[in-house]
Amino acid sequence: MNRSVTVSDFHAYPDAHGRFADYGGIFMPETLMPPLEELTEAYLAMREDPAFIAEFERDLKYYVGRPSPIYHAERLSKKLGGAQILLKREDLNHTGAHKINNTIGQALVARRMGKRRIIAETGAGQHGVATATVCARFGLDCIIYMGAVDIERQKINVYRMKLLGATVVPVVSGSKTLKDALNEAMRDWVTNVADTFYIIGTVAGPHPYPMMVRDFNAVVGREARAQMLEQFGRLPDVLTACVGGGSNAIGLFHAFLNDPDVAMVGAEAAGEGIETGRHAASLAAGRRGVLHGNRTYVICDDNGQITETHSISAGLDYPGVGPEHAFLKDSGRARYVGITDDEALAAFHELARTEGILAALESSHAVAQAIKLARELPKDRLILCNLSGRGDKDVHTIAAREGIAL
Amino acid sequence: MSHRIDRRFGDLRRAGRKGLIPFITAGDPLPEATVAIMHALVAAGADLIELGVPYSDPVADGPTIQHASERAIARGIGIARILGWVSEFRQVDSTTPIVLMGYLNPIEIFGYSRFADAASAAGVDGVLIVDVPVEEAETVAPLRAAGINEIFLVAPTTTDRRLSAIRAQAQGFIYYVSFAGITGASQLDTAAVRDRVAHIKQGGDMPVAVGFGVRDAATAVEIAASADAVVIGSALVACLAETGDIESAVAAAGAFLAPIRAALDASRS
């Protein structure tokens, strides 16, 4: 399925139809097409509007706490004996992950469009918390759709959302997880389209979402690129980031896409191993299909039914992936590898003990890939790993996995 | 290529009758009942049959059709078997148009050219792919080339600019979604539908069928006052879901549809 694409400017995507070469697009029911057109038009104007950009940057600085630092994990690097691992500390943002970059941006768009009712889907609850947070910040109504299975697995985040004033709606259809929460949010949107804004949490969904969510997270890579030049006098040799839907990865990658000497590796959730079928590695093991409004790589059966995925990290447990990643894979600009649950857990422990940082299980996939690369590469090479979120939310999952009752 | 759909709407127009379009989810409640239910629906007055292709993530559907899809998927129902049922139906009935309704991914995975050939050979007359708006119509070009009509949705939110683009691409008939919402919801506003249908028909002579929210003879008659045809889906699917064998499913299908047919015919002005 690898297609050869010759690309001169990676920043020229998507085109006016929301296409990243063969991927992306707008595969949605007619009822939602006019509001998507309205959103695209409004957003394209806002992204060029200095007042909007200033408003966004002000909140990133004073509310989110940006810029996030790049930290040189020296003890970990020394222990591995190879290349240097640098961590982009998105875990230090308000609410503890990169997700807030996007929810601030979209809430500002919603407010400017006069939409007061916000809906969102969430899997692990991180995007739900980030959405509930900005709704409280901007005084917007907030309804979060969450699979009934995930609600059971992520009770603390459910309560956090409620503390922030959100209504959490359990979704009992399908597999009762993230993709079904997304379906239900779409059904809400199609029903309440006049006054409702849908804050999608990743670089998936129909155009303009993959572009808009990328733009809001691209601050990560822009900052990192400048920080690398300032702190290290050069660009990194390779980037690593975890990929579920792929918002933190595209956020880091985007500013470096036209730097041909910077390699990029996305770490997908290989779960119990790709060969077991219990994984969420859409790019590494899926096929071309259409899901949630865009053409991308999906995990489905021969009848085209989307199948259940597995990952120890709920944030990577999604059967699709952002269309820009599909494009980067086919063009050869980035490569995507699977990291198993066990590898991610080992990386989590390694980072905790050598650097005193509890990484989110999602981000631990990126750390695991950085560790693999550090072992292979010489000491003078720089690996920049996106530490997209902090691991406090995962302490219960890890304890349960290791047979420890808290 | 002759088009059963065009012929059927032409016949209806000449006879001064309104079209009745039942929707069933293929393979539900029992895979072995689907063809028999289709024949029963025709016997009870169906003018065209919409056969739902089950999909795991039906974002435009309410719980009734979601659950019917889940049951069919659990039985492994996919496009190949559904086309087999259409072929079987065609051995007996060569005049009733069949439109497959569903979502894009099952067709994308089946393969567009392969689907176009197989569906055409089986006797499928049209497809209504909920998540293929007019902008993405090129995606299913091989289906058109094989003589399969592409039916488009028009919604209450559709702008005039979009309506013109849809009219330019539409084949067979236009399916007007009666309200912004999911299938099976009860938000029907007959007066609003009448105005919108009149507006859609102003721009051409493409027949307009109205669906979403039509659930019984009374709502069908109200909608048929302005539309060329009415689509009834969730209410029929819910009725069939309560049956447990072929005989009762067939009986329920006929008993459900016949009074609606009678009411539509009685209301002819």
Interface residues (C-beta under 8 A of the other chain):
Chain A: H17 G25 I26 F27 M28 P29 E30 T31 L32 M33 P34 P35 E37 S173 G174 K179 D180 N183 M186 R187 V190 T191 V193 A194 R287 R288 G289 V290 L291 H292 G293 R295 V298 C300 D302 N303 G304 Q305 I306 T307
Chain B: P54 Y55 S56 D57 P58 V59 A60 G62 P63 Q66 E70 I73 G76 I77 G78 I79 Y103 L104 N105 P106 I107 E108 I109 F110 V130 D131 V132 P133 E135 E136 F152 L153 V154 A155 P156 T157 T158 T159 R162 I166 V177 A180 G181 I182 A185
